[in-house]
Amino acid sequence: MTSKIKVDNINKVSDDSNIINKCGTNITMGQNGDTVILPNGVTEQVQSGGAIQVQSGGSLTIASGATITNNGTAVGLGRTGTVDWATTPVTATFTASSGVGYFCNTSGGAFTVNLPAGVAGAIVSLADYAATWQTNNITVSPNGTDKIGSINADAVLNTEGQSVTFVFVDSTQGWINTMDSTSNVRGLVPFVAASVSGACNTLVTAPCCANTKIATFTGPGNFVVNTISTTPANNVVSYMIVGGGGGGGSNGGGGGAGGFREARSPVTPYTASPLEGYSSSPNRITVAVQSYPITVGGGGNASTNYSSQNNTSGSNSQFDTITSAGGGKGAGYIPGGGTNGGTGGSGGGAGCGSTFGAGNTPPTSPSQGNPGSTSGGPSGYGAGGGATQAGNVGVSPNSGGIGGNGATTSISSNSTTFAGGGGGSGFGSASGYPGGPGGGGKGSGPEGTGIAGTINTGGGGGGAAGGGAGPSGAGGSGIVVIRYKFQ
């Protein structure tokens, strides 16, 4: 039979203090302040699931020639050229400790890292937490007469995404940078994220395409880009910009449509108008993280009567570098001489004894609009130009011209026509003369009232006919639509 000794404690004879004390599942060897020594040739084995615990204030010393093994493979204790990373980012000047890596966040401003006193083997690592070192630098300052790369002077870290490791070697070279990464790996941001501001402006997911957003501005506001894609092509947005239509003339011509400009990015396909201009690089808008003010042009004023001719041209609409001009006002008749049609995105139609206005002014490519038309006789006045067609000439002697056609696009998912010219006035039909498709207002028959261009289409206002005619039609306000891929 095997012999056994069963005890819970082994005590010293001299003072009865514990040498080995078993309490529950813990076995304590020695007292506080004692040193436990394993003689040469003795192996201490901790089985799987076990642990050696060194209490606070104690130490575990490995003598020269001794080893610690893990499954037969020797492992070391103590620092081996690496750091332990402090995961709370630092945001202000501090003094580093050897053996620690620091994530330095300079998004709030530059600061200094003071190195500890140089001791051979000391090691400090630094990493750009927010990828902002290129803007707000990190200054690394040596302690006293210590050196960085053989020079007793500060070093500056100014590369975006950089991470560095300094090891103190000796008094000659001091701290030497042993590792230097000039970038940090970040997850890809595949798409644009944005928001809109301004009354009545909207941002919706396209009914046709679950990965596409459509921002529609019917009035002034901001297109705010919060995040851009790491894929440059996804930052090129589609857009349509329509200026305000011109007001019609009294006893005169129809107002010209607001200028129409469009670019369709390949990443957000849809059926665009014939005026789509993406192929020309100046027409492309590549967004950045910023706020873009949006201008939506107002329609031109109507003329209250034929004696004053106080109608006006429409106002410009704009997004970033792209501007669509307001439409030209329709010409009017004043006893003793007429007023000419205004120039603009599309031009206003002519009146009695006056000329029509030019379109595509200032010039763009593709053209943003067309000219108005001439009069068809002494009592049949010219129509305003539209985005894709000039105003139609009035038919002699009394018929007003039909407004020029607008442009049809599906940028908002539904096929919609914008920027139709206003119809000219005339004396040949009480029912008047149509404006162009795309919101152009109807020109009146004898002693009638011109019809306003439709709001947020950029349609030109219709002219009014006759000395006792009511007011002409005001121009329709413009619109800006932005389309982009968000997922």
BELNORKA-V682818 format. One record per run of one state. SS is the DSSP state (H for helix, E for strand, L for the rest). FROM is the first residue (numbers start at 0). LEN is the number of residues. If there is no record, write none. Layout:
# BELNORKA-V682818
ss->{SS/SS}
from->{FROM/FROM}
len->{LEN/LEN}
This chain:
# BELNORKA-V682818
ss->{L/E/L/E/L/E/L/E/L/E/L/E/L/E/L/E/L/E/L/E/L/E/L/E/L/E/L/E/L/E/L/E/L/E/L/E/L/E/L/E/L/H/E/L/E/L/E/L/H/L/E/L/H/L/E/L/E/L/E/L/E/L/E/L/E/L/E/L/E/L/E/L/E/L/E/L/E/L/E/L/E/L/E/L/E/L/E/L/E/L}
from->{0/8/11/17/23/25/29/67/70/72/75/83/90/93/95/99/104/110/114/122/128/137/141/147/148/150/151/154/157/162/170/173/181/192/197/201/205/211/217/220/227/231/235/242/249/250/259/263/265/268/275/276/280/283/284/286/290/295/316/319/321/324/331/334/336/339/376/377/379/380/394/395/398/399/406/409/415/418/425/426/432/433/442/443/445/446/463/465/478/485}
len->{8/3/6/6/2/4/38/3/2/3/8/7/3/2/4/5/6/4/8/6/9/4/6/1/2/1/3/3/5/8/3/8/11/5/4/4/6/6/3/7/4/4/7/7/1/9/4/2/3/7/1/4/3/1/2/4/5/21/3/2/3/7/3/2/3/37/1/2/1/14/1/3/1/7/3/6/3/7/1/6/1/9/1/2/1/17/2/13/7/2}
